[in-house]
């Protein structure tokens, strides 16, 4: 067994333990309304830090986790513990004042002048304020209130969009396990291209990827919220038999190395491309499992081990969609299941205005008044969406060097316009795409396919001599609202 967990220096100012201590279970411990005494909790965290697990991951909604960590930070120590937290605002206008207030609250609860790594969460990309928020957070990073900036549960396309738009994102925290291998695909490629990193959570699939469940029957009832969530992942990945196939393969590798199945499951994630670290949940006041977790750094998987696991993966079904989609679209792989009711409460990006015979939406672009047009018009059961470019603010072109990123942003605006007028993405029956450079065809097509892969509207792709300003692509659309 190694004496300390491995460490990784991500930037000149940020070094982390590659096994991060996750504090999400603080919220579960405190769900009955009784909070953990901050000094007592800080003492428990100090034990983790003393064992080398000194990088703590939390969020604004993890109960009093930020306050407890703040008490630990106030004690000092060398090396100083590292605090990663998340800000998960409700969708709405992301003004400078709103964003500063969110960061200031993190600083207050942690009792620090600067957050080591602030991670931003957003529910639905159809609401465009997420990019405004990230640019405001980048300005606060420049001010020194934030050390490094990351996100959580972003898919590869939107992570790339933000990076291509100049947001200095360092990390994306996503689900990553033997049962959920989505992050090893497009997201890892985006990270490699931009020099960013993945932080993996859910590496034990809610505790199912352990010796305890080897050869056991599928549980009939689950009361634990974490297991409820990750049982849905098992079902989406092919069911209990497929899960047992993976578990049996991990057990064979574990016996070879003399470690636990949990070690194998976590080590596999740790060795994936662009993974900076894995987040291991801590239930404060209970067993630390430090010895077992240290085993992660006492061995490495070899080619035979990887081949054994890959063969088992063939029995599973890939988790649908991309990273974070489990929060945004069916199948909703969360503890509470279907989140469509929650997403329906998110304010619409555009407010429809009634007009004779229908309704229309405006986005606030200065050109709508100058040229006299709307973003989208509903006439009966038809919705017509004007040619749309990737514009943020008054007239700034988003991601001017990346046509695929521009297409992603445009399609979000198109879908937002359609849903604001009572439709949905599945109602879009026609799109027309204009590009200026033939080399952009694949990137733009991939962005279109990510949104419309199952819808498959009629489409026309046209190469034009040029578009105004820094725009590389423009898209228009038509939707038809169908009964039922």
C-alpha positions in Angstrom: 0.0 0.0 0.0 1.3 3.4 -0.9 1.7 5.9 1.9 0.0 8.9 0.2 -2.4 9.4 -2.7 -0.9 10.7 -6.0 -1.1 14.4 -6.7 -1.5 16.4 -9.9 -0.5 20.0 -10.5 -3.2 21.4 -12.8 -1.9 25.0 -12.9 0.8 27.0 -11.1 -1.6 27.8 -8.3 -3.7 24.6 -8.1 -2.5 21.1 -7.1 -4.9 18.4 -6.1 -5.0 14.9 -4.7 -6.1 12.6 -7.5 -8.5 11.0 -5.0 -10.8 13.9 -4.0 -13.0 13.8 -1.0 -16.6 14.4 -2.0 -18.9 16.0 0.6 -22.3 15.5 -1.1 -23.4 13.1 1.7 -23.3 16.0 4.2 -26.7 17.0 2.8 -28.0 13.5 3.3 -26.7 13.4 6.9 -28.4 16.8 7.6 -31.7 16.1 5.7 -33.6 15.8 9.0 -32.8 19.4 9.8 -30.0 18.8 12.3 -26.6 20.2 11.1 -23.2 18.9 11.8 -21.3 20.9 14.4 -18.8 22.9 12.2 -15.8 22.3 14.4 -16.5 18.6 14.8 -17.0 18.3 11.1 -13.7 20.2 10.5 -12.0 17.7 12.7 -13.2 14.8 10.6 -12.0 16.6 7.5 -8.6 17.1 9.1 -8.3 13.3 9.4 -8.8 13.0 5.7 -6.3 15.8 5.0 -3.7 14.1 7.3 -3.9 11.0 5.3 -3.3 12.9 2.0 -6.9 13.2 1.0 -6.8 17.0 1.3 -8.8 18.1 -1.7 -12.5 18.5 -0.9 -15.3 18.8 -3.4 -18.6 20.4 -2.4 -21.5 22.6 -3.6 -23.7 25.4 -2.5 -26.5 22.8 -1.9 -24.5 20.1 0.0 -25.9 21.2 3.4 -23.3 22.9 5.5 -20.3 21.3 3.7 -18.9 24.7 2.7 -19.1 26.0 6.3 -17.4 22.9 7.7 -14.7 23.1 5.1 -14.3 26.8 6.0 -13.6 25.9 9.6 -10.9 23.4 8.4 -9.3 26.1 6.2 -9.2 28.5 9.1 -7.0 26.1 11.0 -4.2 26.5 8.4 -1.8 23.7 7.8 0.9 22.7 5.3 0.0 21.8 2.7 -3.1 23.9 2.9 -6.3 21.8 2.1 -7.9 22.6 -1.3 -11.5 23.5 -1.6 -13.5 22.9 -4.8 -17.1 24.1 -4.7 -20.0 24.5 -7.1 -22.4 27.3 -7.8 -25.8 26.0 -9.1 -28.0 29.1 -9.7 -31.6 29.0 -11.0 -31.7 29.9 -14.7 -32.5 33.5 -15.2 -30.7 36.7 -16.1 -27.0 36.3 -15.2 -26.1 39.9 -14.6 -22.8 41.0 -13.1 -24.6 41.6 -9.8 -26.2 38.1 -9.7 -22.9 36.3 -10.5 -20.9 38.4 -8.0 -23.5 37.6 -5.3 -23.2 33.9 -6.0 -19.4 34.0 -5.7 -19.5 36.2 -2.7 -21.7 33.7 -0.9 -19.2 30.9 -1.6 -16.4 33.1 -0.2 -18.5 33.9 2.9 -19.4 30.4 3.7 -15.8 29.1 3.1 -14.3 32.1 5.0 -11.8 32.8 2.3 -10.8 35.6 -0.1 -10.5 33.3 -3.1 -12.2 30.0 -4.1 -9.6 27.5 -5.3 -11.8 26.1 -8.0 -15.4 27.3 -8.6 -17.5 24.9 -10.7 -20.6 26.2 -12.5 -23.8 24.2 -13.1 -26.6 25.0 -15.5 -29.8 23.2 -16.1 -30.7 23.8 -19.7 -28.6 25.3 -22.5 -31.7 26.5 -24.3 -31.6 29.4 -21.7 -28.6 31.3 -23.1 -27.6 33.1 -19.8 -25.2 30.3 -19.0 -22.5 31.8 -21.3 -23.1 35.3 -19.8 -22.5 33.8 -16.4 -19.3 32.1 -17.4 -17.9 35.3 -18.8 -18.8 37.1 -15.6 -17.1 34.4 -13.6 -14.0 34.7 -15.8 -13.9 38.4 -14.9 -14.1 37.6 -11.2 -11.3 35.2 -11.7 -9.3 38.0 -13.2 -10.1 40.0 -10.1 -8.7 37.3 -7.9 -11.9 36.1 -6.3 -11.7 32.7 -8.1 -8.5 30.8 -8.5 -9.6 28.5 -11.3 -12.9 28.0 -13.1 -14.7 24.8 -14.0 -18.1 23.5 -14.8 -20.1 20.4 -13.9 -22.3 18.1 -16.0 -21.6 19.9 -19.3 -21.7 17.9 -22.4 -18.8 17.9 -24.8 -20.4 20.3 -27.3 -21.1 23.0 -24.7 -17.8 22.6 -22.9 -16.1 23.1 -26.2 -18.4 26.1 -27.0 -17.4 27.8 -23.8 -13.7 27.1 -24.3 -13.8 28.2 -28.0 -15.5 31.4 -26.8 -12.5 32.2 -24.6 -13.8 31.1 -21.2 -10.8 29.8 -19.3 -12.3 26.6 -18.1 -10.0 24.1 -16.4 -12.3 21.2 -15.5 -15.6 19.6 -16.2 -17.0 17.3 -13.4 -19.1 14.5 -14.8 -20.3 11.0 -14.1 -17.6 8.4 -15.1 -17.5 4.7 -14.3 -17.3 1.2 -15.7 -21.0 1.5 -16.4 -21.0 5.1 -17.6 -18.2 5.5 -20.1 -19.5 8.6 -22.0 -16.7 10.9 -20.8 -14.1 8.7 -22.5 -15.4 9.8 -25.9 -16.1 13.3 -27.2 -15.5 15.0 -23.8 -12.0 13.6 -23.5 -11.2 14.7 -27.0 -12.3 18.3 -26.3 -10.2 18.3 -23.1 -7.2 17.1 -25.0 -7.7 19.8 -27.7 -8.0 22.6 -25.1 -5.7 21.3 -22.3 -8.7 20.9 -19.9 -9.4 18.1 -17.4 -12.1 15.8 -16.3 -13.1 15.2 -12.6 -15.0 12.0 -12.4 -17.8 11.3 -9.9 -20.0 8.2 -9.5 -17.0 6.0 -10.1 -18.5 3.3 -7.9 -21.9 3.7 -9.4 -23.5 4.5 -6.0 -21.6 1.7 -4.3 -22.9 -1.0 -6.7 -19.4 -1.5 -8.1 -18.1 -3.3 -5.1 -17.5 -6.8 -3.7 -20.7 -6.6 -1.8 -22.9 -6.9 -5.0 -20.9 -9.6 -6.8 -23.3 -12.4 -7.6 -26.1 -10.9 -5.7 -29.7 -10.6 -7.0 -31.1 -7.3 -8.1 -32.6 -5.4 -5.2 -36.3 -5.2 -5.2 -36.5 -2.0 -3.3 -34.0 0.8 -2.8 -34.4 3.6 -0.2 -30.9 5.1 -0.6 -31.0 8.1 -2.9 -27.6 7.5 -4.4 -28.4 3.9 -5.1 -31.8 4.9 -6.6 -29.9 7.1 -9.1 -27.2 4.7 -10.1 -29.6 1.7 -10.3 -31.2 3.7 -13.1 -27.7 3.8 -14.8 -27.5 0.0 -14.5 -30.9 -0.4 -16.1 -30.0 2.0 -18.9 -26.7 0.1 -19.4 -28.4 -3.2 -20.2 -29.8 -4.3 -16.8 -28.6 -6.4 -13.9 -27.2 -9.3 -15.9 -25.0 -6.9 -18.0 -23.9 -5.2 -14.7 -23.0 -8.6 -13.2 -20.9 -9.3 -16.3 -18.8 -6.2 -15.7 -18.6 -6.8 -12.0 -17.3 -10.4 -12.6 -14.7 -9.0 -14.9 -13.6 -6.4 -12.4 -13.5 -9.2 -9.7 -11.1 -11.2 -11.8 -8.8 -8.2 -12.2 -9.1 -7.4 -8.5 -8.0 -10.9 -7.5 -5.0 -10.7 -9.8 -3.8 -7.5 -8.1 -5.0 -8.4 -4.5 -7.3 -5.4 -4.2 -11.0 -4.7 -4.1 -13.5 -4.4 -6.9 -14.0 -0.8 -5.9 -10.2 -0.2 -6.4 -10.4 -1.6 -9.9 -13.5 0.4 -10.8 -11.9 3.6 -9.6 -8.4 2.9 -11.0 -10.0 2.3 -14.5 -11.5 5.8 -14.4 -8.3 7.3 -13.0 -6.3 6.0 -15.9 -8.6 7.3 -18.6 -7.4 10.2 -20.9 -7.5 13.7 -19.3 -8.9 12.5 -16.0 -7.3 14.7 -13.3 -9.0 12.9 -10.4 -11.8 10.9 -9.0 -14.3 12.0 -6.3 -14.8 9.5 -3.5 -17.7 10.3 -1.3 -17.2 10.7 2.5 -19.8 10.1 5.1 -18.4 12.3 7.9 -18.2 10.7 11.3 -18.1 7.2 9.9 -15.3 4.9 8.6 -12.8 6.8 6.3 -11.8 3.8 4.2 -8.4 5.5 3.8 -6.4 2.3 3.6 -8.6 0.8 0.8 -8.5 4.1 -1.1 -4.8 4.3 -0.8 -4.6 1.0 -2.6 -5.6 2.9 -5.8 -2.1 4.2 -6.1 -0.3 0.9 -5.3 -0.9 -0.7 -8.7 -1.8 0.0 -12.3 -3.9 -1.8 -14.9 -2.1 -3.6 -17.6 -3.1 -4.5 -21.2 -4.6 -7.8 -20.1 -6.7 -6.1 -17.4 -8.0 -3.5 -19.8 -8.9 -6.2 -22.4 -10.8 -8.2 -19.7 -12.9 -5.1 -18.8 -13.4 -4.2 -22.5 -14.7 -7.7 -23.2 -17.2 -7.2 -20.4 -18.3 -3.8 -21.7 -19.6 -5.6 -24.9 -22.4 -7.0 -22.8 -23.6 -3.6 -21.9 -25.5 -0.9 -23.7 -23.9 2.6 -23.9 -25.6 5.1 -21.6 -27.5 7.3 -24.1 -26.5 10.8 -24.9 -23.5 12.7 -23.7 -22.3 13.7 -20.3 -24.9 15.6 -18.2 -27.8 14.6 -20.5 -29.3 12.6 -17.6 -30.3 15.9 -16.1 -31.7 17.4 -19.3 -33.5 14.8 -21.4 -35.0 11.3 -21.2 -34.0 8.9 -19.8 -33.6 11.0 -16.7 -31.0 9.0 -14.8 -31.4 10.8 -11.4 -32.5 9.7 -8.0 -36.0 11.2 -8.5 -36.3 10.0 -12.1 -38.2 12.1 -14.6 -37.1 15.8 -14.3 -39.3 17.1 -17.1 -41.6 18.8 -14.6 -38.6 20.6 -13.2 -37.3 21.6 -16.5 -40.7 22.9 -17.5 -40.5 25.4 -14.6 -37.3 26.9 -16.0 -38.1 30.4 -17.4 -38.4 30.4 -21.2 -35.4 32.1 -22.9 -37.7 34.3 -25.0 -41.1 35.8 -24.1 -43.7 35.3 -26.9 -45.6 38.4 -28.0 -49.1 38.0 -29.5 -49.6 39.2 -33.1 -52.6 38.9 -35.4 -53.1 35.3 -36.2 -50.3 34.0 -33.9 -47.3 35.0 -31.9 -43.6 35.9 -32.3 -40.5 36.1 -30.2 -37.7 38.7 -30.3 -34.2 38.2 -28.9 -33.3 41.8 -28.4 -30.8 42.0 -31.3 -30.4 45.6 -32.6 -30.9 44.2 -36.1 -34.5 43.1 -35.4 -35.5 46.8 -35.1 -33.2 48.1 -37.8 -34.2 45.5 -40.4 -37.7 44.9 -39.1 -37.9 41.1 -38.4 -38.5 38.7 -35.5 -36.5 35.7 -34.4 -39.4 33.3 -34.8 -43.1 33.6 -35.9 -45.9 31.2 -35.1 -48.8 31.1 -37.6 -51.3 28.5 -36.7 -49.5 25.2 -36.4 -46.3 26.4 -38.1 -43.3 28.1 -36.5 -40.8 29.8 -38.8 -37.4 30.7 -37.4 -35.3 33.4 -39.1 -31.8 32.8 -40.2 -29.9 32.7 -36.9 -26.2 33.4 -36.1 -24.2 32.9 -32.9 -24.6 36.3 -31.3 -24.2 37.0 -27.6 -24.9 40.4 -26.0 -25.7 43.1 -28.5 -23.6 42.0 -31.5 -20.6 39.8 -30.4 -20.0 36.7 -32.4 -19.6 33.6 -30.2 -16.6 31.4 -30.8 -15.5 33.1 -34.0 -12.9 30.5 -35.0 -15.1 27.4 -34.3 -18.0 26.8 -36.7 -19.1 23.7 -34.8 -19.4 25.7 -31.6 -21.3 28.4 -33.4 -23.7 25.8 -34.7 -24.3 24.5 -31.2 -25.1 27.9 -29.9 -27.4 28.7 -32.9 -29.3 25.4 -32.5 -29.9 26.1 -28.8 -31.4 29.5 -29.8 -33.6 27.9 -32.5 -34.9 25.3 -30.1 -35.5 27.9 -27.5 -37.5 30.0 -29.9 -39.6 27.1 -30.9 -40.3 26.0 -27.3 -41.1 29.6 -26.4 -43.9 29.4 -29.0 -45.3 26.1 -27.8 -43.3 23.6 -29.8 -40.3 21.4 -29.1 -37.2 20.2 -31.0 -39.1 17.1 -32.3 -41.5 19.4 -34.1 -38.8 20.9 -36.4 -39.3 19.5 -39.9 -36.9 21.6 -41.9 -33.5 23.3 -41.4 -31.3 25.2 -43.8 -27.6 25.8 -43.1 -25.3 28.3 -44.6 -21.6 28.0 -44.2 -18.6 30.0 -45.5 -15.9 27.4 -45.5 -16.2 23.8 -46.8 -13.8 22.6 -44.1 -16.5 23.4 -41.5 -19.0 20.8 -43.0 -18.2 18.0 -40.6 -18.2 20.1 -37.4 -21.5 21.8 -38.3 -23.0 18.5 -39.4 -22.0 16.9 -36.1 -23.6 19.7 -34.1 -26.8 19.4 -36.2 -26.8 15.6 -35.7 -26.4 15.9 -31.9 -29.7 17.8 -31.8 -31.6 16.2 -34.6 -30.1 12.7 -34.9 -33.4 11.1 -34.0 -35.7 13.8 -35.5 -34.1 14.0 -38.9 -35.7 17.1 -40.4 -35.4 17.9 -44.1 -32.2 19.8 -44.5 -30.3 21.9 -47.0 -26.7 22.8 -46.7 -25.4 25.7 -48.7 -21.9 27.2 -49.0 -22.0 30.9 -49.4 -19.3 33.5 -50.3 -19.5 35.0 -46.9 -21.5 36.0 -43.8 -21.4 39.3 -41.9 -18.6 39.7 -39.4 -17.1 36.7 -37.7 -20.0 34.4 -38.4 -19.0 31.1 -40.0 -22.5 29.6 -40.0 -26.2 30.6 -40.1 -29.2 28.4 -39.7 -32.9 28.8 -40.3 -35.7 26.3 -39.3 -39.4 25.5 -39.6 -41.5 23.5 -37.1 -44.9 21.9 -37.6 -46.9 21.4 -34.4 -48.6 18.0 -34.6 -51.7 16.8 -32.7 -50.7 14.7 -29.8 
